[in-house]
Amino acid sequence: MERHMDGGNEWFDEPEDGTDEAMRDELVTGDELSASVIYEKCMALARNLWWTWHPEVSSLFRDLDPIRWRQLDHNPIALLREFTPKRLAVRAAEMVLFSRINYAYRRLKEYLAETQTWAATHAGVLGARPVAYFSAEFGLHESIPIYSGGLGVLSGDHIKSASGLGVPLVAVGLFYDQGYFKQHLDQHGYQQEEYLDTKVENLPMEPALAPDGTQVTVQIATRNGTLRAKVWLIHVGRVKLYLLDSNVDGNTPEDRELTSRLYGGDERTRIRQELLLGVGGVRALEALGIRPGVLHLNEGHSAFAPLEAIRQHMKRVGVPFEEAMHEIARQTVFTTHTPVPAGHDRFGGELVEEHLGPLRDELGLSHDQLMGLGRVEPQNGAEPFCMTVVGLKLSRYANAVSNLHGRITRRMWANLWPWRSEDEVPIGHITNGVHLPSWLAWQMRQLYDRHFPAGWIRRMGEPEVWQLVWNIDPGELWETHNTLKTLLLAFVRRRVSRQCRRRGESDEVVEAARNVLNPNALTIGFARRFATYKRATLLLRDIDRLARLVSSPDRPVQIIFAGKAHPKDEPGKQYIQQVANLRHDPRFANRVVFIEDYDINVCRHMVQGVDVWLNTPRRPLEASGTSGQKAVLNGALHLSVLDGWWAEAYDGTNGFAIGSGVNYANDEAADQADAESLFDVLENQVVPLFYDRDVDGLPRQWIRMMMSSISSLAWRFSAHRMVMDYVRHCYVPAAGGTSCWMPSRR
């Protein structure tokens, strides 16, 4: 019998096939059947993304070959494909892994079979007709590159929490075989994009099968031909994620490339992708035999879905468009994430007619009637078709993703309901949260396991659980945090030295990169999309003041930056260049670094290891901003403009605020005021508090603020709480249940 550690809790297990020693002897003599069983169990674990939020399972794969595990972007299928069953079993025997493999396999099976879930009690009405959750991207793990940033990671966290809660939900997206671009900076610090083909055989995907066992495909007629796609299936715990792929025979070369890249191409590419996601996604569910009771449109990219659902309802029931529209809208939830007007997709009448003309014919609508569904002013022929407008019009439950964002969104779209005051506009808010098991460092999980009640992870949305953080010894919390910080700095040094070597820089520069950053210095992290409104260069407005801050001999500060700019966002690329080239200034060398190719892996390291998480959006343009929530879970303190989620989270004791929550008349005034406030907070609050140490070398007041942050924020901004809010306030009433705080629009 073997003793193991699972998140800090001991467990004992009797191996199914005898002891590890006996198994090793069997395998050495050639027991191919036992080897095959072990291999299939490992592959079964790899093919369900449940493993991505269970570190004790991912460690199994890492222990098989730590070097290849890192080189393969932590992809267990790619790793397993490098082993034969016999060689895998021999390696597992050498590393004493059999008991752990058997135990993990049983846990997965038990998890999938469990019926006593939160949703079984609170969402029974969804059991017969599940939620269909549509999103243009899903950030599930760094080894599955079908996401670009926050929206995708939010979608991934949403379906992971739906799985954990047992919510009957299927997800629909697109499969991008080149994903989002890989980012490299050239010698001048300028972003270069590289697109790589993904090996489908190394992804946890399988063909989606119809009830008769055939591969599901869809077809969509347009005015200039038929668009075709096949459907893939990914298992995310209990949730099934279906991805449409246009790289199929019968499509034109242009259409075969349609789903190759995320957010690539022109307007015509975008509308065809969104046609495939919305109309094709609903048709795929029909072909799979899934008739959802709720459509959840995560952002306007999927807003064509209700039109196809209306068409199917008209055909099935024999009712006219107006009646079918009211029925489908009653079942539709629409979430908007974009407070920036330019961020809402708009298409001209010719593009709409080219792509939706055949569907319009089946709906019995004129061209003007269809265009009117996507216009704020239906009769205004000069107004383009807006995906957000059609999403709002064809849904009865609409929400923004934070309290402040809700206010901004109601103001943005108030003209859709001219007979109502702004406060009465029927758009509520559900603040985003993060999937705690995916982002919580294993070391912090162990710490919480020692001080929180058994099974606390199932109660992560309860505030009472998180109050127990106050029982943790301050020294223990600080030691755990510093362990994570050390791991982060080791990761940064590896990445920075590799960047220098790739650019062909000298051995001296590469060696210096292996020693960047000071483990004892206050470490600030900034990582997000380099859109200009996120103001990554706010600290650079006073470069001399920043130099004094980072080079202080007794209270130094260092900053780690990461993030991508959209390939067409030239100002965003220039922001990256400004930040990255600070390394050439002796005042900032080894104190300010830029990590290339920001992804889930880079984000995980950063949110788990920094002292402070910095967020500097131009208020009120940050819809929510969940990266800071991930950092809070791991003990980092949030330093942010009072925008997005921080506007409703900051209480004066649980982090730091930039500015006072004022919206300025122009961008220059806002930037100048916020830059001054940021420097003031750093110089007079953050730095003094961090370096105020007692006789034991502990920053007692800093640690107290860490505890205040964790206890007041971790439960409120979890994806479990978020999904429970969607279930109670949107999904259940949309499916015919009761209770919803967001007024139903009639």
N, C-alpha and C positions, 0 to 999 in steps of 0.2 A: 504494500500500500504506500502511496506517495503523498507527500505534503506539498501543496501549491499555494500560491498567493494570487488572489483575484481581486484587484483593486484594494488591497490591504486586508481582505478577509481570507482567513484560512479555509481551505476545503480539502477533503481527502477523497480519493477515488481509487477504486479497484479497476485496473485495466481490463477491457473486455476480452482480450486475447492472451491473457497471461501477463507476466511481468515484462518490463522492458528488456531485462536481461535475456529472458527466454525467447522473446521476439527477435532479439538480435541474433541469437543462435540459429533460430529457424531461418531467418533471412540469409544468413551467411551460407546455409546449406541449400538455398534456392527455393523457398516457399513463395512461388509467384502469386498464388491466390491471396495470401496475407498482404503482400506488397500491393496488389491491385486494390484491395479493400482500403488500405491506408491512403493510396493515391486518390481514389474516388471520394473519400471523405474530405480530403484536403481540397479537392476541386469543388465539391459541393459547398464548402465554406467560402471559397473564393468567388463563387458565382452568385452569392447573395450578399449585397452590400451591407448587410447586418454587421459584418466584420469591421466595417470602417468606424463604428463607434464602440467597439469592444477591444481595447488595447491588448488585453490578454490573448485575443485571437490574432491580431495583427503581429504580435510578437512571435507567434508560431512561425509565420512566414519569414520574418526577419531572421530568426534563429537558423533557418535552413541555409541561408547564405547572406550574411549582413551586407557584404560589398555589392553583390548583384541586386539585392533588395533596394539599395539606394540608387544604383545606376538605372534601374528599371522604373523609377518614379513610384516605388512602393506598389507595383502592380503584381498581385499574387498569381494571376493566370499566366502572365509572361514568365514569371519565375518558375512556376510549376512545369511549364512547357519545356524548360531546359533540363528537366529531370526525367529519367525513365521511372516507372513505378518501383523497380528494384532498387535503383540508386536512391530514390527518395526515401524508401523505407529504411535503407541502410543508414542514410544520414539522420533520419528521425531517431533511429536506435542509438546512434552515436551521441545525439543531443538529448536523449531521454525525453522524447516528445510524445510517445504513444498515448500515455494517459491524458495529456493535455489535448491532443487531437480528438480522442474519443469523447472527452468531457465537453469540448467546444461543439462538437458535432451534435451531441445529445441536447445541449442547451439550445442550439439553433432549432432543432426539431421541436422541442418543447415550446419555444417562443412562437413558432409558426402555428402550432396546434392550440395555443392558449385561447380560451373563450371568455374568461373572466377579466375583461379589460374595462378601462374607464368608459369607453364608447358603448360597450354592451349595456351599461346602465343609463348613459346619458344621450345616446344617439341611436336608439333602436330603430327609429323610423328609416334610417339610412341603410339598414341591413339588406332589404330587398332591392333597393335602387341606390347605388353608391354615388358619391361625389365624383365628378370628373374634373380634375384640376389641370388647366391648360397653362403652359408657360413656354416662352421661346427658348429658355435655357435652364439647365439644371446643374448646379454646382454640388456634386456628390462627393468627389474625391479627385485629387490631382491626377490620378491615372486615367480619368475619363474626361477628356478635354472638350466638353460640350457646354462650356460656360465662359463668360467673360469677366464677371465681377459680382457686385452686390445683389443684383436681381436674381442671378442664377443661384448664388449661394443661399439666398433667402428661400427660393423654390426648393432647393435640396433639403434645407433644414425643415421646411414645412412638411414635406412628405416623410421625412425621417420621424418627425414627431407624430404625424398621423399614424405611422406604423406603430410607434411605441404606445400610443393611446388606443390602438385598435380601431381607428376610424375607418369605416368602409369607404375607401377612396382609391381611384385609379388616376394615374397622371399621364398626360399627353404632351409630347414635345417633338423636336426634330433631331435627327442624327446628323451631326456635322463631321464628315470624315476627315476634315482638316482642322476642325475646331476653331478656336481663336488663335491668334498668332503667337509665336514664340518671340520674345523681345530680346534684342541685344543692342548695346550701345557701341557706336564706333569710337575711334580715337578722339573725336571731337565732342563726345557725349551725346551724339544725336541718335535717336531711336531708329533701329532697323527692325523690320518685320520679316518673319520667316514662317511659312505655312508648311506643315509636315503632314503627310498622309498617316492616318491612324490605322494600325493593323487590327481589323475587326476581330480576328481570331484571338487577340490578346485582351479583348474586352468581355465583361460578363454579360454578353448579349446572346440571345437566341431568337430564331424566327418566331414571330407571334402567330399562333395557329387559331384558325376558326374552329367552331364546334365540330365540324366534319374532319378536322385534322389537316386541312390545307393551309398553306402560307397565306396570310392576309395581305391583300393588296388593295389599293384604292385608285379610283380614276376620277378626275375632275375635268369636265368639259369647259373650255374657254372659247372665245370667238376665233382664236387662231390655232386651235388644236386641243388635244387631250393631254393633261398632266397626270403622270402616274407615279405611284410610290409603293414601296413595300414597307412592312411594319416590323420593327424589332421589339423585343421585350427584355427589360432589365428588372430583376427582383431587388427591391429596396426594403428589406425586412418583410413585412406583411403587405407592402404596397407594390403594385405592378405599375411600372413606368413603360409606356409605349412610345416608341420613337419612329417617326416617318422618315424614309430615306428615298430620295428621288433618283438615286443612281441605279436605274433599272433599264432593262431592255424595253424599247418602244418609245422612250423619251428622246427628244432631240439632244444633241451634245450640250446645248445651253441648259436644258432642263436637268440633264444628268449631273451637272455641276451646281444645280440650284441649292442643294443643302450641303455643299462642301464646306462653306465658311460661315461662321456666325457674324452677323452684322457686316457682311461684305456686299459689294455691288452697289447698283444704283437703285432708284425708286422702283423700277420695273422688277428688279430682283427682290426687293423688299416686299412688294405686294404679292408676288408669286409665293414667296416663303410664307407669308401670312395667310394666303389662300390655302396653302397646303396644311398649315398648322390648324387653322380654324375649321374650314370645310372638310379637309381631308381627315382631320382628327376625329370629328364627329362620325364621319363615314367609317373610319377604322373601328370605332367602338361598336357601331351597328354590325359590322362584319364579324366582330368578335363575340357577338351575342350579348353585349353589355348595353343596357338601357339606363343611363344615369338618371337619378332623381334630382340632381343638382349639377349645374354647370358653373364652375368657378373660373373666371377669366382673370389670370394674373397679369395685369397690364393690357394695353390695347392691342398688342400683337395678335391676340387670338380672338378679336372681337367679331370675326366673321362666323365663329362657331354657332351663335344663336340663329343666324340666318339659315344655316343648314338644318339645325334642329327644328326650326319652324317649317321648313320644306318637308322634312320627314313626318312631322306631326300632321301637316295638311294632307299628305298622301295617306297616312295611316288612318286618320279619323275622318277625313273628308270635310274638313271645315275650311272657311276662307282665311286669307292671310291675317286679317285683323284679329280674329278669334284665336288663331294659333299663336300669333305674336304675344298676346296677353298671357296665354298659358305658359309659353316658354320663358317669357320675361319673369314670370312669377317664380320660376325655378333657377334663375340666373343671378350669380353674385359677381360683381365686378370690382376689382381692386386696382387703383391707380397709384403709381409710385412717383409720378413726375410733376413737380411744381414748376418746371421750366417750360414755357410755351413751345420752344423749338423742339422739345423732346417728344412731342406727340406726333405720330405719323399722320401725314396728310397726302391725299392722292387726287389728281385731276380726274375730270369726268371721263376722258378717253381711256385712261388706265383702268378705271373702275368698270367701264362698259366692256372692255376687252376681256377682263378676267372674271367678272361676275355676271356678264350678260346672260349666259345660259341659265344660271341659277335664278336671276331676276325673272326670266321668262316663266320658270316653273313656279315662282312665287306669285305670279300674276301682277307684277308691279311695272309701272313705267320707269323709264330711266330717271326722270325727275323725282319720282317717288322714292326710288332707291337712294339717289343722291341726297334727298331730304333727310333720310335717316342718319346721315353722317354730317349734317350741317347744324350749326346753332340756329341759323335762320334758314329754314327749309326752302324758301322761295328765292333765296339769294343765289342766282346762277353763277356768280363770281366766286363763291365760297367753295373751297375744295372739300373733299370727303375726309373726315377726321375719324380715325379709329377709336379714339377716346369718346367722342360724341356718340358713335353708334353703340359702343359698349355701355355707356350710361343710359341711352334710350332703350336698349333691349335688356335691361336688368332691373330688378326691383330692389336689390340690396347692393349698395355701393359704399365703398369705404376708402379712405386714405390710410396712411400707415404710421401716423403719429397724430397727437392732438393738434399741434401747430399746423401740420400738413393738412389736417382736416379743415381747419379754418381757411387756409390758403386755397384749397381745392374748391370749397364752397364759393369763395369769391371768384375764382377763375371761371367757374361754370354756372354762375348764378343766372346768366341770360337764358339758360335752358328752361328755367322756371320763372319767367318774368312776373308772374302773379304772386310770388312768394318773396318774403324778405330774405336777406342773405343767411340769417341764422336758421331759417326754415328750409333751406335747400337740403333735400334728402340724401346727403352724403355724410356718413358717420366716419368713425376712425377705429381701427384696431392696430395698436402699435406693434411693430415688428419685434420679434424675439429671435434668439439663437438656440440651436439644438445643443444643449449643454454637454451631452456625452461626446459629441464630435469635437468640441473645442476645449474642453477641460483637460489640462495636462494630467498625465497619469500620476505625477507626484502630488499634485493638489487633490486629485481624487483619493489617493491614499490618506492624505491628511484629513480630508472630510470624513472618510470612512472611520477613522479612529475616534472622531468626536461627534459625529452625527448618528442618529439611530440606525439600526440595521434596516436595509431596504430604503434608505432615504432617497435614492435616485428615483424611485417611483413617486416620491412626494416632492419633487423638485419645485413644483409650483406653489408650495405652501410656505408662507412667510415664517411660520414658527420653526420650521426646520433650519432656516438660515440664521436664526438668532443664536444658534449654538456656536456660531463662529466666534462669539465673544468668549467661549470657554477654552479656546485654543491658546496655548502659551505664546505670547508675542515672539519670543525667541524662536520657537518652532515654526511659526508662520514666516518669519523673516529668513530663516535658514532655507526653508523650502523655496521661497521666492528667489533667493540668491543661487540656488541650484539650477533653477530654470533659466536665470539670467546667464549663468556660465554656459549652459547648453546653447543658448541663443548666440552668444558671442563666438563660440566655436563654429556654429553654423555660418555665421556672417563671415568669419575669416576664411572658411573654405570657399564660400561663394565668391568673395571679393578677389581672392588670389586666383581662382579659376577664371574670373572675368579678365583680370590683367594678363594672364597667360594666353587666353584666347586672342586678345588684341595684339599679341606679340611684343609685350613690354619686357623690359630687362629683368634679369634674375633678381636684381636688387629691389625693383619695384614689386615683383611677385613675393619676395621674402618679406618686404615691409607690409604687404597686404595680409600676410599670415599673422601679423601682430597688431592689427588695427583695434582700436577701442580699448578702454580701460575698464576692467571688471568692477572697479570701485566707484566709477563715475556715475552720476545721474544719467540714465539712458532713456531717451525719448524716442518713441516710434511714430512714424507717419506713413501710412500705406493705404492707397486707394486709387481710383481712377484719376488721372491727371487732367480732369476737366478744369477749365480756368476758374469756374465759380467755387471750386473746392480750395483754391488759393494755397497750393503747396509752397509757394514762394513768399508767403506773408512775412516770415521771419527775415527774408532777404531784403526787405524794404529799408532796413537799417543795418547794413552789413558790418559796420564797425562795432555796433552794439552787440551784434551776434558774435563777432569775434571775441569780444571781451568776455562774453558769457561762456563760450566753450573752452577758452584757454585760461580760465581762472586757475591759479596754481593750487589753491586749497579747496575750491568748490567747483570742479569742472563739470561741464555738461557735454554730452555727446548725442548725436541724432542719427537714427537709421531711417532712411527713406526707401520706399518701393512703390511701384505703380506703373501702369501703362496708360498711354494716350491713344485714343482712337487713331487709326492710320491716317484719317483725313483731318485730324485736329492739329493743325500746325502750331497754334499758340500753346496747346498742351505739350507738344513735343519740345517747344522752346523752354517751357517750365522745367521739364526733365533735364534738359541740357544745362540750364542754370544751376540746378541742384547738383547734378553729377560732376560738373566741372569745378565745384568747390574743392575737390580733392587736389587740384593743382595749386591752390592757394596755401602757402605754408601755415597760415593761421588755422586752417580747417583740416589739413591732412591728418589722417588717422582719427579724426574726431567727428567727421560727417561722412557717411557712406551711403551709396545708392546700390540697392540689390536689384539686379536685373531679373526680368521674367517673373513678375509677381503672380503667384497662383495660390491655391489653397495651402500647399506645403509651406511656402514662405510666410503666408499669413499666420498659419498655426504656430510657427516658431516665434514670430514677432509678438503676437498677442499673449503668448505664454511667458515671454521673458523680459519685456520692457518694464521699466519703472513707471513710465507715464505714457499714455496714449493720447496723441495730439490730433485734434480735428478742427479745421479752420474754414468751414464753408461760409459763403456770404449769405447771411440770414435774409430771407427764409427759404433758401433754395435747396436745403438738405431735407429730403422727404423723411428719412428716418436715420440711416447710418448705423448699421449693426456692428461694425468692426469694434467699436468701443465697448459694446456689450460683451463681446468675446474676451476682451482684455480684462474687464471687471471680474469675470468668473475666476481669473487666474491671479488676482491680487494687484493688478496694475491700477493706477489712478487715472481717471479721465480728465483731460484738460481740453475744453471745447467751447466754441461759440454756443450760445443758448439757442440751438436750432435742432430740428428733428427730435429724436427721443430724449436728448439731453435737456431740452426745454421743460420736459415734464418729470425728469429724474433728479436733477440737481437740487439739493436741499441745503447747501452751505457746509455740510460736514462730510460729504461722500465723494469729493472731487473738487475740481477747480473750474471756474467759469471765465470765459473771455467776454468782456462787455457786459451789458445789463439787459440784453434782450430787446434792443431798440432796432427798428428798421430805418435805415438812413435814406435820405432823399436821392442820393446818387452813389455809384459804386466807389468813386474815389474817396468820398467822405467816409464810407463804411470801412474801406481798406485801411485808411489812415488811422481811424479811431480804434479798429480792432488790432492793428499792429502795435499801437501804443499800449493798449490794454494787455496784449499777450506778453510783451516784454515786462510790463509792470508786474503781472502775476508771476512770471517766472522768477524775476529778480527779488521780489518781496514776499512771495508766498511759497512757491514750489521749491526753489533751491534752498532757502533757509530751513524749511521744514525737513527736507531730505537729509541735510547735513547736521541737524541738531541731534547729537548722540548723547546717550547717558554713559555711565562708567563702564557698562558692558558693551559699548559700541552699538547699541540699538537705537534707532530713530523712533522713540516711543510714540510721539504724536503722529508720525507718518503711519506707523503700523495701526494706530487707532483709527486713522482715516481709512486705511485699507479694510479694516473690519467693518466700519460703517458703510463703506461702499458695497462690500459683499452682502452684508445683511439686509441692506435696503433695496438693492438692485437686482441681485441674481435671480430671485424668484419672480420679480415683476417682468423681466425682459427675457424670459425663456420662451422658446418656440412651443413648448408644451402649453404654456399659458395662452400664447397667441392662437394656437389651433383650437384649444378649448373655447376661446372667445368666438372663433369662426363657427364652431359647431353650435354653440348655444344661441348666438345672435343672428347667424346667417343660414347655415346649412339646414338645421332642424326646421326652422320656419319655412325655408324655401322648399323643403321636401314635404311640407304639409303639417308640420308640428306647430308648437306654440312658442311665443316669446321672441321678440326682436326689438332692440332699442332703436334700430334704424327705421324710420317711417317707410312703409311700403308705398311706392308710387303707383298711382292708378291713372 
